[in-house]
Amino acid sequence: MTPMQEPSYKLEVFEGPLDLLLSLISKHKLDIYDIPISELVDQYMDYVRKMQEADMDVASEFLEMAARLVYMKTVSLLPSQEEAEELKKELTGELLEYRDCQIMAGRLAEIADGFDLYVKQPDELEVDPTYQLFHEPDELLRAYRNVLGKGRRKLPPPVELFTEIVKRPVVSVSSKISQLLKSLSGGGKWSLSSFLRRSETRSDLVATFLAVLELIKDKKVTTTGEGDDLHLTLKQEGTH
């Protein structure tokens, strides 16, 4: 009897994160005008995970969208929903605009189908490079300063501004869950604020908060108190 082979699959290639999100929304019949962020995050992260498992080159724009969706999911769990609604509205607008562009591109492709493209080579023109106008010195100085200012505004920001952002490690939720379980296994009650105060970066803080939510959802911990006085206790096996 031959051993069972692992199932193989071919992942669909998308042009970018918005293309992937539109596909997920259509596939799972989600409402683009009222996106269930929590459900969309799980589906998006599952696809990115499959890309990584298949050793595909995951573009940075896909990872940036993943971080954006995780943050949206986090703020949607907070009591105040203003920021969550604003972020969801912004994402919906981007998706609608991208969808319209896809529709128009498809229509243009249908119109252009069957037509041959002819390109006329440019004609060479004789141009006199001599500047004919006369300007006062002060006028030239003002023009030079204006051009210099515009040029500086168009220059990209220096690399040093991104050094602190790039070198920060991304903290995974799974690693935080392991750390929290290790701390709670010693017994006693632990306050939620004590775990959050340990966070050194924003990524660490978000991962800690999501890890606590996962432990509560999976019923691995029990909670007492509320607000700043919320405490966590490791749930013993056999207890309900």
TORFILUM-117491 format. One record per residue (C-alpha): chain; z negated, y negated, x. Coordinates in Angstrom, 1 decimal. Example, Ala and Ser with C-alpha at 12.3 -4.5 7.8 and 13.67 -1.06 7.14 Angstrom:
2
<torza><unit>A</unit><up>-7.8</up><north>4.5</north><east>12.3</east></torza>
<torza><unit>A</unit><up>-7.1</up><north>1.1</north><east>13.7</east></torza>
END
This chain:
240
<torza><unit>A</unit><up>0.0</up><north>0.0</north><east>0.0</east></torza>
<torza><unit>A</unit><up>1.1</up><north>-3.3</north><east>1.5</east></torza>
<torza><unit>A</unit><up>-1.4</up><north>-6.2</north><east>1.6</east></torza>
<torza><unit>A</unit><up>-0.9</up><north>-8.9</north><east>-0.9</east></torza>
<torza><unit>A</unit><up>0.9</up><north>-11.9</north><east>0.5</east></torza>
<torza><unit>A</unit><up>-0.4</up><north>-15.4</north><east>0.1</east></torza>
<torza><unit>A</unit><up>1.6</up><north>-17.3</north><east>-2.5</east></torza>
<torza><unit>A</unit><up>4.1</up><north>-19.8</north><east>-1.1</east></torza>
<torza><unit>A</unit><up>5.1</up><north>-23.0</north><east>-2.7</east></torza>
<torza><unit>A</unit><up>7.3</up><north>-26.0</north><east>-1.8</east></torza>
<torza><unit>A</unit><up>5.8</up><north>-29.4</north><east>-2.4</east></torza>
<torza><unit>A</unit><up>7.9</up><north>-32.0</north><east>-4.0</east></torza>
<torza><unit>A</unit><up>8.6</up><north>-35.0</north><east>-1.7</east></torza>
<torza><unit>A</unit><up>7.9</up><north>-38.4</north><east>-3.1</east></torza>
<torza><unit>A</unit><up>9.1</up><north>-41.8</north><east>-1.8</east></torza>
<torza><unit>A</unit><up>5.6</up><north>-43.3</north><east>-1.8</east></torza>
<torza><unit>A</unit><up>2.2</up><north>-43.2</north><east>-3.5</east></torza>
<torza><unit>A</unit><up>3.4</up><north>-45.0</north><east>-6.7</east></torza>
<torza><unit>A</unit><up>6.2</up><north>-42.5</north><east>-7.0</east></torza>
<torza><unit>A</unit><up>3.6</up><north>-39.7</north><east>-6.8</east></torza>
<torza><unit>A</unit><up>1.3</up><north>-41.4</north><east>-9.3</east></torza>
<torza><unit>A</unit><up>4.1</up><north>-41.8</north><east>-11.8</east></torza>
<torza><unit>A</unit><up>5.0</up><north>-38.2</north><east>-11.5</east></torza>
<torza><unit>A</unit><up>1.4</up><north>-37.1</north><east>-12.1</east></torza>
<torza><unit>A</unit><up>1.1</up><north>-39.4</north><east>-15.1</east></torza>
<torza><unit>A</unit><up>4.3</up><north>-37.9</north><east>-16.6</east></torza>
<torza><unit>A</unit><up>3.4</up><north>-34.3</north><east>-15.7</east></torza>
<torza><unit>A</unit><up>-0.1</up><north>-34.4</north><east>-17.2</east></torza>
<torza><unit>A</unit><up>1.0</up><north>-36.7</north><east>-20.1</east></torza>
<torza><unit>A</unit><up>-1.5</up><north>-39.4</north><east>-19.2</east></torza>
<torza><unit>A</unit><up>-1.4</up><north>-42.9</north><east>-20.8</east></torza>
<torza><unit>A</unit><up>0.0</up><north>-45.3</north><east>-18.2</east></torza>
<torza><unit>A</unit><up>-1.6</up><north>-48.2</north><east>-20.2</east></torza>
<torza><unit>A</unit><up>-5.0</up><north>-46.7</north><east>-20.1</east></torza>
<torza><unit>A</unit><up>-5.2</up><north>-44.5</north><east>-17.0</east></torza>
<torza><unit>A</unit><up>-8.1</up><north>-42.1</north><east>-16.8</east></torza>
<torza><unit>A</unit><up>-9.0</up><north>-42.9</north><east>-13.2</east></torza>
<torza><unit>A</unit><up>-11.3</up><north>-40.0</north><east>-12.7</east></torza>
<torza><unit>A</unit><up>-8.7</up><north>-37.4</north><east>-13.7</east></torza>
<torza><unit>A</unit><up>-5.9</up><north>-39.2</north><east>-11.8</east></torza>
<torza><unit>A</unit><up>-8.0</up><north>-39.3</north><east>-8.6</east></torza>
<torza><unit>A</unit><up>-8.6</up><north>-35.5</north><east>-8.7</east></torza>
<torza><unit>A</unit><up>-4.9</up><north>-34.8</north><east>-9.2</east></torza>
<torza><unit>A</unit><up>-3.8</up><north>-37.2</north><east>-6.5</east></torza>
<torza><unit>A</unit><up>-6.4</up><north>-35.9</north><east>-3.9</east></torza>
<torza><unit>A</unit><up>-5.3</up><north>-32.3</north><east>-4.7</east></torza>
<torza><unit>A</unit><up>-1.7</up><north>-33.1</north><east>-3.9</east></torza>
<torza><unit>A</unit><up>-2.6</up><north>-34.9</north><east>-0.6</east></torza>
<torza><unit>A</unit><up>-4.8</up><north>-32.0</north><east>0.3</east></torza>
<torza><unit>A</unit><up>-1.9</up><north>-29.6</north><east>-0.2</east></torza>
<torza><unit>A</unit><up>0.3</up><north>-31.9</north><east>1.9</east></torza>
<torza><unit>A</unit><up>-2.2</up><north>-31.6</north><east>4.8</east></torza>
<torza><unit>A</unit><up>-2.5</up><north>-27.8</north><east>4.4</east></torza>
<torza><unit>A</unit><up>1.2</up><north>-27.5</north><east>4.6</east></torza>
<torza><unit>A</unit><up>1.2</up><north>-29.5</north><east>7.9</east></torza>
<torza><unit>A</unit><up>3.3</up><north>-32.2</north><east>6.3</east></torza>
<torza><unit>A</unit><up>3.2</up><north>-35.7</north><east>7.9</east></torza>
<torza><unit>A</unit><up>1.1</up><north>-37.6</north><east>5.4</east></torza>
<torza><unit>A</unit><up>2.1</up><north>-41.3</north><east>5.6</east></torza>
<torza><unit>A</unit><up>-0.6</up><north>-43.9</north><east>5.9</east></torza>
<torza><unit>A</unit><up>0.3</up><north>-45.4</north><east>2.6</east></torza>
<torza><unit>A</unit><up>-0.6</up><north>-42.2</north><east>0.8</east></torza>
<torza><unit>A</unit><up>-4.1</up><north>-42.3</north><east>2.5</east></torza>
<torza><unit>A</unit><up>-4.5</up><north>-46.0</north><east>1.7</east></torza>
<torza><unit>A</unit><up>-3.8</up><north>-45.2</north><east>-2.0</east></torza>
<torza><unit>A</unit><up>-6.3</up><north>-42.3</north><east>-1.9</east></torza>
<torza><unit>A</unit><up>-9.0</up><north>-44.7</north><east>-0.6</east></torza>
<torza><unit>A</unit><up>-8.1</up><north>-47.2</north><east>-3.3</east></torza>
<torza><unit>A</unit><up>-8.3</up><north>-44.6</north><east>-6.1</east></torza>
<torza><unit>A</unit><up>-11.7</up><north>-43.3</north><east>-4.8</east></torza>
<torza><unit>A</unit><up>-13.1</up><north>-46.9</north><east>-4.8</east></torza>
<torza><unit>A</unit><up>-11.8</up><north>-47.4</north><east>-8.4</east></torza>
<torza><unit>A</unit><up>-13.5</up><north>-44.2</north><east>-9.5</east></torza>
<torza><unit>A</unit><up>-16.7</up><north>-45.4</north><east>-7.8</east></torza>
<torza><unit>A</unit><up>-16.8</up><north>-48.8</north><east>-9.5</east></torza>
<torza><unit>A</unit><up>-15.9</up><north>-47.2</north><east>-12.8</east></torza>
<torza><unit>A</unit><up>-19.3</up><north>-45.4</north><east>-12.7</east></torza>
<torza><unit>A</unit><up>-21.2</up><north>-48.7</north><east>-12.4</east></torza>
<torza><unit>A</unit><up>-22.9</up><north>-50.3</north><east>-15.4</east></torza>
<torza><unit>A</unit><up>-20.6</up><north>-53.4</north><east>-15.1</east></torza>
<torza><unit>A</unit><up>-17.0</up><north>-52.5</north><east>-15.9</east></torza>
<torza><unit>A</unit><up>-15.4</up><north>-55.8</north><east>-15.2</east></torza>
<torza><unit>A</unit><up>-14.2</up><north>-55.0</north><east>-11.7</east></torza>
<torza><unit>A</unit><up>-13.1</up><north>-51.5</north><east>-12.8</east></torza>
<torza><unit>A</unit><up>-11.0</up><north>-52.8</north><east>-15.6</east></torza>
<torza><unit>A</unit><up>-9.4</up><north>-55.5</north><east>-13.4</east></torza>
<torza><unit>A</unit><up>-8.5</up><north>-52.9</north><east>-10.7</east></torza>
<torza><unit>A</unit><up>-7.1</up><north>-50.5</north><east>-13.3</east></torza>
<torza><unit>A</unit><up>-5.1</up><north>-53.4</north><east>-14.9</east></torza>
<torza><unit>A</unit><up>-3.7</up><north>-54.3</north><east>-11.4</east></torza>
<torza><unit>A</unit><up>-2.6</up><north>-50.6</north><east>-10.7</east></torza>
<torza><unit>A</unit><up>-1.0</up><north>-50.3</north><east>-14.2</east></torza>
<torza><unit>A</unit><up>1.1</up><north>-53.5</north><east>-13.5</east></torza>
<torza><unit>A</unit><up>2.3</up><north>-52.1</north><east>-10.2</east></torza>
<torza><unit>A</unit><up>3.2</up><north>-48.7</north><east>-11.8</east></torza>
<torza><unit>A</unit><up>5.1</up><north>-50.4</north><east>-14.6</east></torza>
<torza><unit>A</unit><up>7.0</up><north>-52.6</north><east>-12.2</east></torza>
<torza><unit>A</unit><up>7.8</up><north>-49.6</north><east>-10.0</east></torza>
<torza><unit>A</unit><up>9.0</up><north>-47.6</north><east>-13.0</east></torza>
<torza><unit>A</unit><up>11.3</up><north>-50.4</north><east>-14.1</east></torza>
<torza><unit>A</unit><up>12.8</up><north>-50.5</north><east>-10.7</east></torza>
<torza><unit>A</unit><up>13.4</up><north>-46.8</north><east>-10.8</east></torza>
<torza><unit>A</unit><up>15.1</up><north>-47.1</north><east>-14.1</east></torza>
<torza><unit>A</unit><up>17.4</up><north>-49.9</north><east>-13.0</east></torza>
<torza><unit>A</unit><up>18.2</up><north>-48.1</north><east>-9.8</east></torza>
<torza><unit>A</unit><up>19.3</up><north>-45.1</north><east>-11.8</east></torza>
<torza><unit>A</unit><up>21.5</up><north>-47.2</north><east>-14.0</east></torza>
<torza><unit>A</unit><up>23.1</up><north>-48.9</north><east>-11.1</east></torza>
<torza><unit>A</unit><up>23.8</up><north>-45.5</north><east>-9.5</east></torza>
<torza><unit>A</unit><up>25.5</up><north>-44.3</north><east>-12.7</east></torza>
<torza><unit>A</unit><up>27.6</up><north>-47.5</north><east>-12.8</east></torza>
<torza><unit>A</unit><up>28.6</up><north>-47.2</north><east>-9.2</east></torza>
<torza><unit>A</unit><up>29.4</up><north>-43.5</north><east>-9.4</east></torza>
<torza><unit>A</unit><up>33.1</up><north>-42.8</north><east>-8.7</east></torza>
<torza><unit>A</unit><up>33.8</up><north>-46.2</north><east>-7.2</east></torza>
<torza><unit>A</unit><up>35.0</up><north>-46.5</north><east>-3.6</east></torza>
<torza><unit>A</unit><up>33.4</up><north>-49.1</north><east>-1.4</east></torza>
<torza><unit>A</unit><up>35.6</up><north>-51.4</north><east>0.6</east></torza>
<torza><unit>A</unit><up>34.3</up><north>-53.8</north><east>3.3</east></torza>
<torza><unit>A</unit><up>36.3</up><north>-56.6</north><east>4.6</east></torza>
<torza><unit>A</unit><up>35.8</up><north>-57.3</north><east>8.3</east></torza>
<torza><unit>A</unit><up>34.7</up><north>-60.9</north><east>8.9</east></torza>
<torza><unit>A</unit><up>37.2</up><north>-63.4</north><east>10.2</east></torza>
<torza><unit>A</unit><up>36.5</up><north>-65.1</north><east>13.5</east></torza>
<torza><unit>A</unit><up>36.2</up><north>-68.9</north><east>13.2</east></torza>
<torza><unit>A</unit><up>36.3</up><north>-71.4</north><east>15.9</east></torza>
<torza><unit>A</unit><up>33.0</up><north>-73.4</north><east>15.8</east></torza>
<torza><unit>A</unit><up>32.2</up><north>-76.5</north><east>17.8</east></torza>
<torza><unit>A</unit><up>28.6</up><north>-76.0</north><east>19.0</east></torza>
<torza><unit>A</unit><up>28.1</up><north>-79.6</north><east>19.9</east></torza>
<torza><unit>A</unit><up>25.5</up><north>-81.3</north><east>17.7</east></torza>
<torza><unit>A</unit><up>27.0</up><north>-84.5</north><east>16.4</east></torza>
<torza><unit>A</unit><up>24.0</up><north>-86.3</north><east>14.8</east></torza>
<torza><unit>A</unit><up>21.7</up><north>-88.8</north><east>16.4</east></torza>
<torza><unit>A</unit><up>17.9</up><north>-88.7</north><east>15.9</east></torza>
<torza><unit>A</unit><up>15.0</up><north>-91.0</north><east>17.0</east></torza>
<torza><unit>A</unit><up>12.5</up><north>-89.4</north><east>19.5</east></torza>
<torza><unit>A</unit><up>9.6</up><north>-89.6</north><east>16.9</east></torza>
<torza><unit>A</unit><up>11.7</up><north>-87.8</north><east>14.3</east></torza>
<torza><unit>A</unit><up>12.5</up><north>-85.0</north><east>16.7</east></torza>
<torza><unit>A</unit><up>8.8</up><north>-84.7</north><east>17.7</east></torza>
<torza><unit>A</unit><up>7.8</up><north>-84.3</north><east>14.0</east></torza>
<torza><unit>A</unit><up>10.5</up><north>-81.7</north><east>13.4</east></torza>
<torza><unit>A</unit><up>9.3</up><north>-79.8</north><east>16.5</east></torza>
<torza><unit>A</unit><up>5.7</up><north>-79.8</north><east>15.3</east></torza>
<torza><unit>A</unit><up>6.7</up><north>-78.7</north><east>11.8</east></torza>
<torza><unit>A</unit><up>8.8</up><north>-75.8</north><east>13.1</east></torza>
<torza><unit>A</unit><up>6.0</up><north>-74.8</north><east>15.5</east></torza>
<torza><unit>A</unit><up>3.5</up><north>-74.7</north><east>12.6</east></torza>
<torza><unit>A</unit><up>5.8</up><north>-72.6</north><east>10.4</east></torza>
<torza><unit>A</unit><up>6.5</up><north>-70.2</north><east>13.2</east></torza>
<torza><unit>A</unit><up>2.8</up><north>-69.6</north><east>13.8</east></torza>
<torza><unit>A</unit><up>2.2</up><north>-69.0</north><east>10.1</east></torza>
<torza><unit>A</unit><up>4.8</up><north>-66.3</north><east>10.1</east></torza>
<torza><unit>A</unit><up>3.4</up><north>-64.5</north><east>13.2</east></torza>
<torza><unit>A</unit><up>1.6</up><north>-61.2</north><east>12.4</east></torza>
<torza><unit>A</unit><up>-2.2</up><north>-61.3</north><east>12.9</east></torza>
<torza><unit>A</unit><up>-3.5</up><north>-60.2</north><east>16.3</east></torza>
<torza><unit>A</unit><up>-4.3</up><north>-56.5</north><east>16.8</east></torza>
<torza><unit>A</unit><up>-7.9</up><north>-57.4</north><east>17.6</east></torza>
<torza><unit>A</unit><up>-8.6</up><north>-58.2</north><east>13.9</east></torza>
<torza><unit>A</unit><up>-7.9</up><north>-54.6</north><east>12.9</east></torza>
<torza><unit>A</unit><up>-9.8</up><north>-52.9</north><east>15.8</east></torza>
<torza><unit>A</unit><up>-13.1</up><north>-52.8</north><east>13.9</east></torza>
<torza><unit>A</unit><up>-11.4</up><north>-51.4</north><east>10.8</east></torza>
<torza><unit>A</unit><up>-9.3</up><north>-48.7</north><east>12.5</east></torza>
<torza><unit>A</unit><up>-12.1</up><north>-47.4</north><east>14.7</east></torza>
<torza><unit>A</unit><up>-14.5</up><north>-46.8</north><east>11.8</east></torza>
<torza><unit>A</unit><up>-14.7</up><north>-43.1</north><east>11.0</east></torza>
<torza><unit>A</unit><up>-14.0</up><north>-42.0</north><east>7.4</east></torza>
<torza><unit>A</unit><up>-17.0</up><north>-40.2</north><east>6.0</east></torza>
<torza><unit>A</unit><up>-16.2</up><north>-37.2</north><east>3.7</east></torza>
<torza><unit>A</unit><up>-18.1</up><north>-36.5</north><east>0.5</east></torza>
<torza><unit>A</unit><up>-18.5</up><north>-32.8</north><east>1.5</east></torza>
<torza><unit>A</unit><up>-20.2</up><north>-33.6</north><east>4.7</east></torza>
<torza><unit>A</unit><up>-22.6</up><north>-36.0</north><east>2.8</east></torza>
<torza><unit>A</unit><up>-23.4</up><north>-33.2</north><east>0.3</east></torza>
<torza><unit>A</unit><up>-24.4</up><north>-30.9</north><east>3.2</east></torza>
<torza><unit>A</unit><up>-26.6</up><north>-33.6</north><east>4.7</east></torza>
<torza><unit>A</unit><up>-28.3</up><north>-34.4</north><east>1.4</east></torza>
<torza><unit>A</unit><up>-29.0</up><north>-30.7</north><east>0.7</east></torza>
<torza><unit>A</unit><up>-30.5</up><north>-30.3</north><east>4.1</east></torza>
<torza><unit>A</unit><up>-32.8</up><north>-33.2</north><east>3.6</east></torza>
<torza><unit>A</unit><up>-33.8</up><north>-32.0</north><east>0.1</east></torza>
<torza><unit>A</unit><up>-34.4</up><north>-28.4</north><east>1.2</east></torza>
<torza><unit>A</unit><up>-37.6</up><north>-29.6</north><east>3.0</east></torza>
<torza><unit>A</unit><up>-39.1</up><north>-30.0</north><east>-0.5</east></torza>
<torza><unit>A</unit><up>-40.6</up><north>-33.0</north><east>-2.2</east></torza>
<torza><unit>A</unit><up>-38.9</up><north>-35.9</north><east>-4.0</east></torza>
<torza><unit>A</unit><up>-36.5</up><north>-38.2</north><east>-2.2</east></torza>
<torza><unit>A</unit><up>-35.6</up><north>-41.6</north><east>-3.6</east></torza>
<torza><unit>A</unit><up>-31.9</up><north>-42.5</north><east>-4.0</east></torza>
<torza><unit>A</unit><up>-32.4</up><north>-45.8</north><east>-2.3</east></torza>
<torza><unit>A</unit><up>-33.7</up><north>-44.0</north><east>0.9</east></torza>
<torza><unit>A</unit><up>-30.5</up><north>-42.1</north><east>1.2</east></torza>
<torza><unit>A</unit><up>-28.4</up><north>-45.2</north><east>0.6</east></torza>
<torza><unit>A</unit><up>-30.3</up><north>-47.3</north><east>3.2</east></torza>
<torza><unit>A</unit><up>-29.3</up><north>-44.8</north><east>5.8</east></torza>
<torza><unit>A</unit><up>-25.6</up><north>-45.7</north><east>5.4</east></torza>
<torza><unit>A</unit><up>-24.3</up><north>-47.6</north><east>8.3</east></torza>
<torza><unit>A</unit><up>-20.8</up><north>-48.3</north><east>7.0</east></torza>
<torza><unit>A</unit><up>-19.2</up><north>-48.9</north><east>3.6</east></torza>
<torza><unit>A</unit><up>-17.4</up><north>-45.6</north><east>3.9</east></torza>
<torza><unit>A</unit><up>-20.8</up><north>-43.9</north><east>4.5</east></torza>
<torza><unit>A</unit><up>-22.3</up><north>-45.7</north><east>1.5</east></torza>
<torza><unit>A</unit><up>-19.5</up><north>-44.7</north><east>-0.9</east></torza>
<torza><unit>A</unit><up>-19.6</up><north>-41.1</north><east>0.4</east></torza>
<torza><unit>A</unit><up>-23.3</up><north>-40.9</north><east>-0.1</east></torza>
<torza><unit>A</unit><up>-23.1</up><north>-42.2</north><east>-3.7</east></torza>
<torza><unit>A</unit><up>-20.3</up><north>-39.8</north><east>-4.6</east></torza>
<torza><unit>A</unit><up>-22.2</up><north>-36.9</north><east>-3.0</east></torza>
<torza><unit>A</unit><up>-25.3</up><north>-37.6</north><east>-5.2</east></torza>
<torza><unit>A</unit><up>-23.1</up><north>-37.7</north><east>-8.3</east></torza>
<torza><unit>A</unit><up>-21.5</up><north>-34.4</north><east>-7.4</east></torza>
<torza><unit>A</unit><up>-24.9</up><north>-32.8</north><east>-6.8</east></torza>
<torza><unit>A</unit><up>-26.1</up><north>-34.0</north><east>-10.2</east></torza>
<torza><unit>A</unit><up>-23.0</up><north>-32.9</north><east>-12.0</east></torza>
<torza><unit>A</unit><up>-23.2</up><north>-29.4</north><east>-10.4</east></torza>
<torza><unit>A</unit><up>-26.9</up><north>-29.3</north><east>-11.4</east></torza>
<torza><unit>A</unit><up>-28.1</up><north>-28.7</north><east>-7.9</east></torza>
<torza><unit>A</unit><up>-30.6</up><north>-31.5</north><east>-8.0</east></torza>
<torza><unit>A</unit><up>-32.9</up><north>-32.9</north><east>-10.7</east></torza>
<torza><unit>A</unit><up>-33.6</up><north>-36.6</north><east>-11.2</east></torza>
<torza><unit>A</unit><up>-36.7</up><north>-38.5</north><east>-12.3</east></torza>
<torza><unit>A</unit><up>-37.2</up><north>-42.1</north><east>-12.9</east></torza>
<torza><unit>A</unit><up>-34.4</up><north>-44.7</north><east>-13.2</east></torza>
<torza><unit>A</unit><up>-32.8</up><north>-47.6</north><east>-11.5</east></torza>
<torza><unit>A</unit><up>-34.3</up><north>-48.4</north><east>-8.1</east></torza>
<torza><unit>A</unit><up>-37.0</up><north>-45.8</north><east>-8.7</east></torza>
<torza><unit>A</unit><up>-34.6</up><north>-42.9</north><east>-9.2</east></torza>
<torza><unit>A</unit><up>-35.8</up><north>-39.8</north><east>-7.3</east></torza>
<torza><unit>A</unit><up>-34.0</up><north>-36.6</north><east>-6.4</east></torza>
<torza><unit>A</unit><up>-35.4</up><north>-33.1</north><east>-6.1</east></torza>
<torza><unit>A</unit><up>-33.6</up><north>-29.9</north><east>-5.1</east></torza>
<torza><unit>A</unit><up>-33.3</up><north>-27.6</north><east>-8.1</east></torza>
<torza><unit>A</unit><up>-34.8</up><north>-24.1</north><east>-7.3</east></torza>
<torza><unit>A</unit><up>-32.8</up><north>-21.0</north><east>-8.1</east></torza>
<torza><unit>A</unit><up>-33.7</up><north>-19.5</north><east>-11.5</east></torza>
<torza><unit>A</unit><up>-34.9</up><north>-22.8</north><east>-13.0</east></torza>
<torza><unit>A</unit><up>-33.2</up><north>-24.4</north><east>-15.9</east></torza>
END
